[in-house]
Amino acid sequence: MWSWVGHRITGVVIFFFLLVHVLDTSLVRVSPEAYTAVIGAYKNPLMALGETGLVAAIIFHAFNGLRVIAVDFWKKGAKYQRQMLWVVLALWLVTFAGFAIRHLSLALGGH
């Protein structure tokens, strides 16, 4: 059940990010100065943490989506759904840790 909840929450988070992304990118046509100001506002430590959370959501959503496809279309998917969830979580942890270390060191450390 928790993977279902996590999948729905991450889907909503990703949707709202895409909505904001389209809106702030469209500012470039309306006012390049406003676009530059908005992009400049994104360059702070709080946004770096937000980006890290967004990538965590995207990675989980992607791996769990593949698990959902396997459960739905593989004959033995329902039988192995719990084991596949553990694989999803392990893949998420490894992938996210690699990203987070690199991203936060660049975003917060400046190198």
Short mmCIF file of the C-alpha atoms (twelve columns), coordinates in Angstrom:
data_MODEL
# 
_entry.id   MODEL 
# 
loop_
_atom_site.group_PDB 
_atom_site.id 
_atom_site.type_symbol 
_atom_site.label_atom_id 
_atom_site.label_alt_id 
_atom_site.label_comp_id 
_atom_site.label_asym_id 
_atom_site.label_seq_id 
_atom_site.Cartn_x 
_atom_site.Cartn_y 
_atom_site.Cartn_z 
_atom_site.pdbx_PDB_model_num 
ATOM 1   C CA . MET A 1   0.000  0.000   0.000   1 
ATOM 2   C CA . TRP A 2   2.782  2.456   0.841   1 
ATOM 3   C CA . SER A 3   4.336  2.073   -2.596  1 
ATOM 4   C CA . TRP A 4   0.937  3.015   -4.068  1 
ATOM 5   C CA . VAL A 5   0.786  6.120   -1.850  1 
ATOM 6   C CA . GLY A 6   4.395  7.020   -2.683  1 
ATOM 7   C CA . HIS A 7   3.747  6.591   -6.392  1 
ATOM 8   C CA . ARG A 8   0.734  8.922   -6.273  1 
ATOM 9   C CA . ILE A 9   2.508  11.562  -4.164  1 
ATOM 10  C CA . THR A 10  5.608  11.584  -6.358  1 
ATOM 11  C CA . GLY A 11  3.410  11.805  -9.449  1 
ATOM 12  C CA . VAL A 12  1.666  14.903  -8.079  1 
ATOM 13  C CA . VAL A 13  4.998  16.486  -7.067  1 
ATOM 14  C CA . ILE A 14  6.420  15.889  -10.549 1 
ATOM 15  C CA . PHE A 15  3.258  17.286  -12.172 1 
ATOM 16  C CA . PHE A 16  3.438  20.512  -10.159 1 
ATOM 17  C CA . PHE A 17  7.147  20.886  -10.889 1 
ATOM 18  C CA . LEU A 18  6.453  20.547  -14.609 1 
ATOM 19  C CA . LEU A 19  3.661  23.120  -14.355 1 
ATOM 20  C CA . VAL A 20  5.933  25.632  -12.599 1 
ATOM 21  C CA . HIS A 21  8.760  24.831  -15.009 1 
ATOM 22  C CA . VAL A 22  6.600  25.567  -18.052 1 
ATOM 23  C CA . LEU A 23  5.339  28.796  -16.489 1 
ATOM 24  C CA . ASP A 24  8.755  30.119  -15.492 1 
ATOM 25  C CA . THR A 25  10.282 29.135  -18.824 1 
ATOM 26  C CA . SER A 26  7.480  30.915  -20.678 1 
ATOM 27  C CA . LEU A 27  8.542  34.146  -18.964 1 
ATOM 28  C CA . VAL A 28  11.427 34.382  -21.415 1 
ATOM 29  C CA . ARG A 29  8.944  35.312  -24.172 1 
ATOM 30  C CA . VAL A 30  7.087  37.837  -22.016 1 
ATOM 31  C CA . SER A 31  10.005 39.499  -20.263 1 
ATOM 32  C CA . PRO A 32  13.598 38.277  -20.500 1 
ATOM 33  C CA . GLU A 33  14.420 40.398  -17.441 1 
ATOM 34  C CA . ALA A 34  11.714 38.701  -15.367 1 
ATOM 35  C CA . TYR A 35  12.949 35.309  -16.553 1 
ATOM 36  C CA . THR A 36  16.516 36.162  -15.526 1 
ATOM 37  C CA . ALA A 37  15.293 37.349  -12.113 1 
ATOM 38  C CA . VAL A 38  13.310 34.148  -11.512 1 
ATOM 39  C CA . ILE A 39  16.202 31.919  -12.570 1 
ATOM 40  C CA . GLY A 40  18.517 33.926  -10.331 1 
ATOM 41  C CA . ALA A 41  16.159 33.391  -7.395  1 
ATOM 42  C CA . TYR A 42  16.489 29.632  -7.893  1 
ATOM 43  C CA . LYS A 43  20.236 29.727  -7.219  1 
ATOM 44  C CA . ASN A 44  20.217 29.320  -3.456  1 
ATOM 45  C CA . PRO A 45  20.761 26.452  -0.981  1 
ATOM 46  C CA . LEU A 46  17.046 25.992  -0.302  1 
ATOM 47  C CA . MET A 47  16.355 25.406  -3.991  1 
ATOM 48  C CA . ALA A 48  19.295 22.969  -4.144  1 
ATOM 49  C CA . LEU A 49  17.544 20.934  -1.457  1 
ATOM 50  C CA . GLY A 50  14.274 21.225  -3.384  1 
ATOM 51  C CA . GLU A 51  15.958 19.991  -6.550  1 
ATOM 52  C CA . THR A 52  17.383 17.075  -4.590  1 
ATOM 53  C CA . GLY A 53  13.905 16.200  -3.336  1 
ATOM 54  C CA . LEU A 54  12.502 16.486  -6.835  1 
ATOM 55  C CA . VAL A 55  15.101 14.082  -8.208  1 
ATOM 56  C CA . ALA A 56  14.358 11.683  -5.325  1 
ATOM 57  C CA . ALA A 57  10.688 11.763  -6.356  1 
ATOM 58  C CA . ILE A 58  11.488 11.249  -10.039 1 
ATOM 59  C CA . ILE A 59  13.803 8.299   -9.366  1 
ATOM 60  C CA . PHE A 60  11.285 6.567   -7.080  1 
ATOM 61  C CA . HIS A 61  8.416  7.233   -9.484  1 
ATOM 62  C CA . ALA A 62  10.376 5.819   -12.420 1 
ATOM 63  C CA . PHE A 63  11.579 2.637   -10.691 1 
ATOM 64  C CA . ASN A 64  8.227  2.018   -9.013  1 
ATOM 65  C CA . GLY A 65  6.460  2.596   -12.337 1 
ATOM 66  C CA . LEU A 66  8.535  -0.186  -13.856 1 
ATOM 67  C CA . ARG A 67  7.549  -2.396  -10.910 1 
ATOM 68  C CA . VAL A 68  3.862  -1.581  -11.468 1 
ATOM 69  C CA . ILE A 69  4.224  -2.512  -15.145 1 
ATOM 70  C CA . ALA A 70  5.868  -5.810  -14.158 1 
ATOM 71  C CA . VAL A 71  3.096  -6.581  -11.653 1 
ATOM 72  C CA . ASP A 72  0.422  -5.804  -14.246 1 
ATOM 73  C CA . PHE A 73  1.892  -7.553  -17.279 1 
ATOM 74  C CA . TRP A 74  4.045  -10.401 -15.915 1 
ATOM 75  C CA . LYS A 75  2.187  -13.558 -14.952 1 
ATOM 76  C CA . LYS A 76  4.203  -13.933 -11.752 1 
ATOM 77  C CA . GLY A 77  4.275  -10.196 -11.047 1 
ATOM 78  C CA . ALA A 78  1.736  -10.288 -8.234  1 
ATOM 79  C CA . LYS A 79  3.594  -13.164 -6.586  1 
ATOM 80  C CA . TYR A 80  6.886  -11.265 -6.542  1 
ATOM 81  C CA . GLN A 81  5.565  -7.737  -6.015  1 
ATOM 82  C CA . ARG A 82  7.008  -7.450  -2.483  1 
ATOM 83  C CA . GLN A 83  10.475 -8.581  -3.571  1 
ATOM 84  C CA . MET A 84  10.343 -6.189  -6.511  1 
ATOM 85  C CA . LEU A 85  9.494  -3.357  -4.108  1 
ATOM 86  C CA . TRP A 86  12.676 -4.083  -2.143  1 
ATOM 87  C CA . VAL A 87  14.627 -4.027  -5.416  1 
ATOM 88  C CA . VAL A 88  13.013 -0.676  -6.277  1 
ATOM 89  C CA . LEU A 89  13.981 0.736   -2.881  1 
ATOM 90  C CA . ALA A 90  17.557 -0.554  -3.185  1 
ATOM 91  C CA . LEU A 91  17.923 0.877   -6.699  1 
ATOM 92  C CA . TRP A 92  16.396 4.153   -5.531  1 
ATOM 93  C CA . LEU A 93  18.775 4.408   -2.594  1 
ATOM 94  C CA . VAL A 94  21.901 3.733   -4.658  1 
ATOM 95  C CA . THR A 95  20.865 6.018   -7.519  1 
ATOM 96  C CA . PHE A 96  19.656 8.817   -5.263  1 
ATOM 97  C CA . ALA A 97  22.706 8.681   -2.997  1 
ATOM 98  C CA . GLY A 98  25.004 9.021   -6.008  1 
ATOM 99  C CA . PHE A 99  23.039 11.985  -7.304  1 
ATOM 100 C CA . ALA A 100 22.576 13.717  -3.942  1 
ATOM 101 C CA . ILE A 101 26.247 13.577  -3.005  1 
ATOM 102 C CA . ARG A 102 27.335 15.036  -6.336  1 
ATOM 103 C CA . HIS A 103 24.556 17.609  -6.643  1 
ATOM 104 C CA . LEU A 104 24.732 18.948  -3.104  1 
ATOM 105 C CA . SER A 105 28.514 19.138  -3.151  1 
ATOM 106 C CA . LEU A 106 28.330 21.234  -6.332  1 
ATOM 107 C CA . ALA A 107 25.319 23.311  -5.281  1 
ATOM 108 C CA . LEU A 108 26.427 23.996  -1.727  1 
ATOM 109 C CA . GLY A 109 30.193 23.716  -2.081  1 
ATOM 110 C CA . GLY A 110 30.490 25.625  -5.321  1 
ATOM 111 C CA . HIS A 111 33.073 23.387  -6.974  1 
# 
